Amino acid sequence: MTNLQQLVHQQRAHLIEAEGLGIQICMALGDRKGAQRHRREMEAQIAARDAAIQQAEEEGENYFAVAGRVAGIQAEARRAVGA
């Protein structure tokens, strides 16, 4: 995984966490439509992350190695938001 790919994965992980927080905020405010909008965006980011992992595998990288690095980036993002 290149440095650029790692940065994209890091950005995506933070966006996923931010959308999750957006869902929580909207639910606390009783904004069901807002929560649904954040959920759709979070699901789109997750799908993009999964597609990037699949693409890396198709390009010859080991699926488990890439998925493990991405999981590490996700854990770092969760720690950054205190989740």
Secondary structure as the mmCIF struct_conf table of DSSP 4:
data_model
#
loop_
_struct_conf.conf_type_id
_struct_conf.id
_struct_conf.beg_label_comp_id
_struct_conf.beg_label_asym_id
_struct_conf.beg_label_seq_id
_struct_conf.end_label_comp_id
_struct_conf.end_label_asym_id
_struct_conf.end_label_seq_id
HELX_RH_AL_P HELX_RH_AL_P1 ASN A 3 LEU A 29
TURN_TY1_P TURN_TY1_P1 GLY A 30 GLY A 30
HELX_RH_AL_P HELX_RH_AL_P2 ARG A 32 GLU A 58
TURN_TY1_P TURN_TY1_P2 GLU A 59 GLY A 60
HELX_RH_AL_P HELX_RH_AL_P3 TYR A 63 VAL A 81
TURN_TY1_P TURN_TY1_P3 GLY A 82 GLY A 82
#
